Amino acid sequence: DYFPSIRPDIMIASSGATGNSFYFISKQSRYARTVWNDVLPTSPFISWMRFWRIMDIDYLVDDIFKKQFPLNTEALERSPIQYLVPLLDVETGNVRYVGKEEKPEPFALLRASKSMPFFYGKATKVLGKSYMDGGCAVTISDMVKCARTHGATRILVIDNRTQLDARKRTVVLLYAYTIASAFARSAMLQWIRHFNEPIDTRGTASLIICPQMKMFTATRDPKKIRALFQMG
């Protein structure tokens, strides 16, 4: 909305940012604003009473992305902008960046990229393998490194992660030690160790936007969400 002339060659996004990126690539950015501000902070999506699935990613994908604010998958495919989405292989613990050239089913990719431990808690099949949100296994520096390996020299980083406070760390550790495979556990623990390290952008011309607001991952406070969205 603010910079309509910007057209990146490649976008790398994980977790909640994957939907934003797909809407941007398909020229539907207006949907991202409405979904974040008005749809997500509601009980059909977030409910602590629904403890087995606090965040209903199926509702988000099957109802929001497919019906209420339908992602234009044809425009996503036609766009010259390439995308890469990091996913965590639940069996091996390896991170795989799934790109457009592999022709993944877009909604399966969205579901997998948002399959957060604890809040959703189950894996999704993409290209024949089971994956979860790669955001719990890669750092921003990892994604910058991936962009460099794909030839990027000018990089815009939007670091919109929530803080890794004691509550969030506890959630990840509980999932890692009680449910995750040994390989996935190793990836999650490494992510925790490196989460707060400075973003490594060496070898690139980079701009880092880092909106900061103390907010829990599963907040339903629309005022906070709108304020954070306005920050970038």
Disulfide bonds with the S-S distance in Angstrom:
none
